[in-house]
Amino acid sequence: MSLVSQVRGWARGHTGRDHYSPVGMTFHWVMAALVMFQLWWGWRIGRLPVGADKLEGYQLHSQVGLVILVLILLRGLWRLVIPGPVNDADKPGWQSRAAHLTHYAFYAVLIVLPLSGWTMWSSMAAEQPLSLAGAAPWPQLPFDTLPRQTRYQLMSVAERAHLFAVITLLVMIPLHVGAALKHHFWNRDDSLAGMVPFLNPLPPRSAKPHGAPPPRSDRRQARQSPGA
């Protein structure tokens, strides 16, 4: 049996119970934390005066952004090899289509953001080294031989793409969180529980509480039956 088959078999032990695998959950929550940090850190950098602190802030921003780029590519590869569970959010209808479109939109935005940042850095700060998480060197894009005017144009396009992706992310995150909470507390299905360890779906609203007496008609039939 190949390694991929073994990993798929292990993952099916989780997805078969309507849960994402531990690897899928780790990708999701680590990336969610990094994205929230990047949004806050980018906002903070914008309020720093020009100087050494601002440059160090951009360096950290770029280091974390490259980590997100690597993680989103690895996560996409993982999803190709190990599909997620089929849960209540996959029921046919517009909500399922919207959920899948949002899923792909997150992938697109989380690729555009680091790529546009990488382009900006390589266009105008080629003398400043890049690194992955501050630990491994990362190459610059080959823009150093381009005319300065071309690099300015690349910088401008990448900056607009970066801003558009940030705004898109700021709109999508509350919608995504709101939809997950709505599925859990209103629909009471397994969508959120599938991604949160140790969280179980809430009981359906129509479910009778444990130990509740049977309906009156059932009790009447029981009294009238022989031996009751």
C-alpha positions as a Markdown table, in Angstrom:
| # | Residue | x | y | z |
|---|---|---|---|---|
| 1 | Met | 0.0 | 0.0 | 0.0 |
| 2 | Ser | 1.4 | 3.4 | -1.0 |
| 3 | Leu | 2.0 | 6.2 | 1.5 |
| 4 | Val | -0.8 | 8.3 | -0.1 |
| 5 | Ser | -3.3 | 5.4 | 0.3 |
| 6 | Gln | -2.3 | 5.1 | 3.9 |
| 7 | Val | -2.8 | 8.8 | 4.5 |
| 8 | Arg | -6.1 | 8.7 | 2.7 |
| 9 | Gly | -7.2 | 5.8 | 4.9 |
| 10 | Trp | -6.2 | 7.6 | 8.0 |
| 11 | Ala | -8.0 | 10.8 | 6.9 |
| 12 | Arg | -11.2 | 8.9 | 6.1 |
| 13 | Gly | -11.3 | 7.8 | 9.7 |
| 14 | His | -12.1 | 11.5 | 10.4 |
| 15 | Thr | -13.9 | 12.6 | 7.3 |
| 16 | Gly | -16.2 | 9.5 | 7.6 |
| 17 | Arg | -17.4 | 11.0 | 10.9 |
| 18 | Asp | -18.2 | 14.3 | 9.2 |
| 19 | His | -15.0 | 15.9 | 10.6 |
| 20 | Tyr | -12.0 | 17.4 | 8.9 |
| 21 | Ser | -8.7 | 15.6 | 9.5 |
| 22 | Pro | -6.4 | 17.0 | 12.2 |
| 23 | Val | -4.1 | 18.1 | 9.3 |
| 24 | Gly | -7.0 | 20.0 | 7.7 |
| 25 | Met | -8.0 | 21.6 | 11.0 |
| 26 | Thr | -4.4 | 22.6 | 11.7 |
| 27 | Phe | -4.1 | 24.3 | 8.3 |
| 28 | His | -7.4 | 26.1 | 8.8 |
| 29 | Trp | -6.8 | 27.5 | 12.3 |
| 30 | Val | -3.1 | 28.3 | 11.9 |
| 31 | Met | -3.9 | 30.2 | 8.7 |
| 32 | Ala | -6.8 | 32.0 | 10.3 |
| 33 | Ala | -4.6 | 33.2 | 13.1 |
| 34 | Leu | -1.9 | 34.3 | 10.7 |
| 35 | Val | -4.4 | 36.2 | 8.5 |
| 36 | Met | -5.8 | 38.0 | 11.5 |
| 37 | Phe | -2.3 | 38.9 | 12.7 |
| 38 | Gln | -1.4 | 40.2 | 9.2 |
| 39 | Leu | -4.5 | 42.4 | 9.0 |
| 40 | Trp | -3.8 | 43.9 | 12.4 |
| 41 | Trp | -0.1 | 44.2 | 11.7 |
| 42 | Gly | -0.6 | 45.9 | 8.3 |
| 43 | Trp | -3.0 | 48.4 | 9.9 |
| 44 | Arg | -0.3 | 49.1 | 12.6 |
| 45 | Ile | 2.5 | 49.5 | 10.0 |
| 46 | Gly | 0.4 | 52.1 | 8.2 |
| 47 | Arg | 0.4 | 54.3 | 11.3 |
| 48 | Leu | 4.1 | 54.1 | 12.0 |
| 49 | Pro | 6.3 | 57.1 | 10.9 |
| 50 | Val | 8.9 | 56.5 | 8.1 |
| 51 | Gly | 12.0 | 55.0 | 9.7 |
| 52 | Ala | 13.6 | 51.9 | 11.0 |
| 53 | Asp | 10.5 | 50.7 | 12.9 |
| 54 | Lys | 8.4 | 50.9 | 9.8 |
| 55 | Leu | 11.0 | 49.0 | 7.8 |
| 56 | Glu | 11.2 | 46.3 | 10.4 |
| 57 | Gly | 7.4 | 46.1 | 10.5 |
| 58 | Tyr | 7.3 | 45.5 | 6.7 |
| 59 | Gln | 10.0 | 42.9 | 7.0 |
| 60 | Leu | 7.9 | 40.9 | 9.6 |
| 61 | His | 4.8 | 41.5 | 7.4 |
| 62 | Ser | 6.6 | 40.0 | 4.4 |
| 63 | Gln | 8.0 | 37.0 | 6.4 |
| 64 | Val | 4.5 | 36.1 | 7.7 |
| 65 | Gly | 3.0 | 36.7 | 4.2 |
| 66 | Leu | 5.4 | 34.2 | 2.6 |
| 67 | Val | 4.5 | 31.6 | 5.3 |
| 68 | Ile | 0.8 | 32.1 | 4.3 |
| 69 | Leu | 1.7 | 31.6 | 0.7 |
| 70 | Val | 3.5 | 28.3 | 1.4 |
| 71 | Leu | 0.6 | 27.2 | 3.7 |
| 72 | Ile | -2.1 | 28.0 | 1.2 |
| 73 | Leu | -0.3 | 26.0 | -1.5 |
| 74 | Leu | 0.2 | 23.1 | 0.8 |
| 75 | Arg | -3.4 | 23.2 | 1.9 |
| 76 | Gly | -4.6 | 23.2 | -1.7 |
| 77 | Leu | -2.4 | 20.2 | -2.3 |
| 78 | Trp | -3.7 | 18.5 | 0.8 |
| 79 | Arg | -7.3 | 19.1 | -0.3 |
| 80 | Leu | -6.6 | 17.6 | -3.7 |
| 81 | Val | -5.2 | 14.4 | -2.1 |
| 82 | Ile | -7.6 | 14.3 | 0.9 |
| 83 | Pro | -11.0 | 15.8 | 0.2 |
| 84 | Gly | -12.9 | 17.2 | 3.1 |
| 85 | Pro | -16.0 | 15.6 | 4.6 |
| 86 | Val | -19.4 | 15.9 | 3.1 |
| 87 | Asn | -21.5 | 17.6 | 5.7 |
| 88 | Asp | -24.8 | 19.4 | 6.0 |
| 89 | Ala | -23.4 | 22.5 | 4.3 |
| 90 | Asp | -23.1 | 20.4 | 1.1 |
| 91 | Lys | -26.8 | 20.0 | 0.7 |
| 92 | Pro | -28.0 | 21.1 | -2.8 |
| 93 | Gly | -29.1 | 24.7 | -2.9 |
| 94 | Trp | -27.8 | 28.3 | -3.1 |
| 95 | Gln | -26.2 | 28.2 | 0.3 |
| 96 | Ser | -24.0 | 25.3 | -0.7 |
| 97 | Arg | -23.0 | 27.0 | -4.0 |
| 98 | Ala | -22.2 | 30.2 | -2.0 |
| 99 | Ala | -20.1 | 28.2 | 0.5 |
| 100 | His | -18.1 | 26.7 | -2.3 |
| 101 | Leu | -17.6 | 30.0 | -4.1 |
| 102 | Thr | -16.4 | 31.6 | -0.8 |
| 103 | His | -14.0 | 28.7 | -0.3 |
| 104 | Tyr | -12.4 | 29.3 | -3.7 |
| 105 | Ala | -12.4 | 33.0 | -3.1 |
| 106 | Phe | -10.4 | 32.6 | 0.1 |
| 107 | Tyr | -7.9 | 30.5 | -1.8 |
| 108 | Ala | -7.6 | 33.2 | -4.5 |
| 109 | Val | -7.3 | 36.1 | -2.1 |
| 110 | Leu | -4.7 | 34.3 | 0.1 |
| 111 | Ile | -2.6 | 33.7 | -3.0 |
| 112 | Val | -3.0 | 37.2 | -4.4 |
| 113 | Leu | -2.0 | 38.9 | -1.1 |
| 114 | Pro | 1.5 | 37.4 | -0.7 |
| 115 | Leu | 2.2 | 37.4 | -4.4 |
| 116 | Ser | 1.3 | 41.1 | -4.7 |
| 117 | Gly | 3.4 | 41.8 | -1.6 |
| 118 | Trp | 6.3 | 39.8 | -3.0 |
| 119 | Thr | 6.0 | 41.9 | -6.3 |
| 120 | Met | 6.0 | 45.2 | -4.4 |
| 121 | Trp | 9.0 | 44.2 | -2.4 |
| 122 | Ser | 10.9 | 43.0 | -5.4 |
| 123 | Ser | 10.0 | 46.1 | -7.4 |
| 124 | Met | 11.1 | 48.8 | -5.0 |
| 125 | Ala | 13.1 | 47.2 | -2.1 |
| 126 | Ala | 15.3 | 44.7 | -4.0 |
| 127 | Glu | 18.3 | 45.6 | -1.7 |
| 128 | Gln | 16.4 | 44.4 | 1.3 |
| 129 | Pro | 16.5 | 40.5 | 1.7 |
| 130 | Leu | 13.4 | 38.4 | 2.0 |
| 131 | Ser | 13.0 | 35.4 | 4.2 |
| 132 | Leu | 10.4 | 32.8 | 5.1 |
| 133 | Ala | 9.5 | 33.3 | 8.7 |
| 134 | Gly | 12.8 | 34.9 | 9.3 |
| 135 | Ala | 14.5 | 31.6 | 9.1 |
| 136 | Ala | 15.0 | 30.6 | 5.4 |
| 137 | Pro | 16.1 | 33.0 | 2.6 |
| 138 | Trp | 13.5 | 33.7 | 0.0 |
| 139 | Pro | 14.5 | 34.9 | -3.6 |
| 140 | Gln | 13.4 | 38.2 | -5.0 |
| 141 | Leu | 11.4 | 38.3 | -8.2 |
| 142 | Pro | 13.7 | 39.0 | -11.2 |
| 143 | Phe | 12.9 | 42.7 | -11.6 |
| 144 | Asp | 16.3 | 44.2 | -10.9 |
| 145 | Thr | 17.1 | 44.5 | -14.6 |
| 146 | Leu | 13.9 | 46.2 | -15.5 |
| 147 | Pro | 13.7 | 49.9 | -16.1 |
| 148 | Arg | 12.8 | 52.0 | -13.1 |
| 149 | Gln | 9.6 | 53.2 | -14.7 |
| 150 | Thr | 8.5 | 49.6 | -15.4 |
| 151 | Arg | 9.2 | 48.7 | -11.8 |
| 152 | Tyr | 7.1 | 51.6 | -10.6 |
| 153 | Gln | 4.2 | 50.4 | -12.8 |
| 154 | Leu | 4.6 | 46.9 | -11.3 |
| 155 | Met | 4.6 | 48.4 | -7.9 |
| 156 | Ser | 1.5 | 50.4 | -8.6 |
| 157 | Val | -0.5 | 47.4 | -10.0 |
| 158 | Ala | 0.6 | 45.2 | -7.2 |
| 159 | Glu | -0.3 | 47.8 | -4.6 |
| 160 | Arg | -3.8 | 48.1 | -6.0 |
| 161 | Ala | -4.2 | 44.3 | -6.1 |
| 162 | His | -3.0 | 44.1 | -2.5 |
| 163 | Leu | -5.5 | 46.7 | -1.3 |
| 164 | Phe | -8.3 | 45.1 | -3.2 |
| 165 | Ala | -7.5 | 41.7 | -1.7 |
| 166 | Val | -7.4 | 43.2 | 1.8 |
| 167 | Ile | -10.8 | 44.8 | 1.3 |
| 168 | Thr | -12.2 | 41.6 | -0.1 |
| 169 | Leu | -10.8 | 39.7 | 2.9 |
| 170 | Leu | -12.4 | 42.2 | 5.4 |
| 171 | Val | -15.8 | 41.6 | 3.8 |
| 172 | Met | -15.4 | 37.8 | 3.5 |
| 173 | Ile | -14.2 | 37.0 | 7.0 |
| 174 | Pro | -17.3 | 38.3 | 8.9 |
| 175 | Leu | -19.6 | 36.7 | 6.3 |
| 176 | His | -17.7 | 33.4 | 6.7 |
| 177 | Val | -17.8 | 33.5 | 10.5 |
| 178 | Gly | -21.5 | 34.6 | 10.5 |
| 179 | Ala | -22.4 | 31.7 | 8.2 |
| 180 | Ala | -20.6 | 29.2 | 10.4 |
| 181 | Leu | -22.3 | 30.5 | 13.5 |
| 182 | Lys | -25.7 | 30.5 | 11.7 |
| 183 | His | -25.2 | 26.9 | 10.7 |
| 184 | His | -24.3 | 25.9 | 14.2 |
| 185 | Phe | -26.8 | 27.8 | 16.3 |
| 186 | Trp | -29.7 | 28.3 | 13.9 |
| 187 | Asn | -29.6 | 25.4 | 11.5 |
| 188 | Arg | -28.0 | 23.2 | 14.1 |
| 189 | Asp | -26.1 | 21.1 | 11.6 |
| 190 | Asp | -22.5 | 19.7 | 11.6 |
| 191 | Ser | -20.8 | 22.4 | 9.5 |
| 192 | Leu | -18.9 | 24.2 | 12.3 |
| 193 | Ala | -18.5 | 21.0 | 14.4 |
| 194 | Gly | -16.6 | 19.5 | 11.5 |
| 195 | Met | -13.8 | 22.0 | 11.8 |
| 196 | Val | -13.7 | 22.6 | 15.5 |
| 197 | Pro | -12.2 | 19.8 | 17.6 |
| 198 | Phe | -14.4 | 18.5 | 20.4 |
| 199 | Leu | -17.4 | 20.5 | 19.3 |
| 200 | Asn | -20.6 | 18.5 | 18.6 |
| 201 | Pro | -23.6 | 19.7 | 16.6 |
| 202 | Leu | -26.5 | 21.1 | 18.7 |
| 203 | Pro | -29.6 | 18.8 | 18.8 |
| 204 | Pro | -32.2 | 19.6 | 16.2 |
| 205 | Arg | -35.0 | 21.9 | 17.3 |
| 206 | Ser | -37.6 | 19.3 | 16.7 |
| 207 | Ala | -35.9 | 16.7 | 18.9 |
| 208 | Lys | -37.7 | 15.9 | 22.1 |
| 209 | Pro | -35.7 | 16.5 | 25.3 |
| 210 | His | -34.5 | 13.3 | 27.0 |
| 211 | Gly | -37.1 | 11.9 | 29.3 |
| 212 | Ala | -39.9 | 13.9 | 27.9 |
| 213 | Pro | -43.4 | 12.3 | 28.2 |
| 214 | Pro | -44.9 | 10.9 | 24.9 |
| 215 | Pro | -47.5 | 13.0 | 23.1 |
| 216 | Arg | -51.0 | 13.0 | 24.7 |
| 217 | Ser | -52.4 | 10.8 | 21.9 |
| 218 | Asp | -49.8 | 8.2 | 22.5 |
| 219 | Arg | -50.4 | 8.2 | 26.2 |
| 220 | Arg | -54.2 | 7.8 | 25.6 |
| 221 | Gln | -53.5 | 4.8 | 23.3 |
| 222 | Ala | -51.3 | 3.2 | 25.9 |
| 223 | Arg | -54.0 | 3.5 | 28.6 |
| 224 | Gln | -56.6 | 1.9 | 26.3 |
| 225 | Ser | -54.3 | -1.0 | 25.2 |
| 226 | Pro | -54.6 | -4.4 | 27.0 |
| 227 | Gly | -52.3 | -4.8 | 29.9 |
| 228 | Ala | -51.7 | -1.0 | 30.2 |
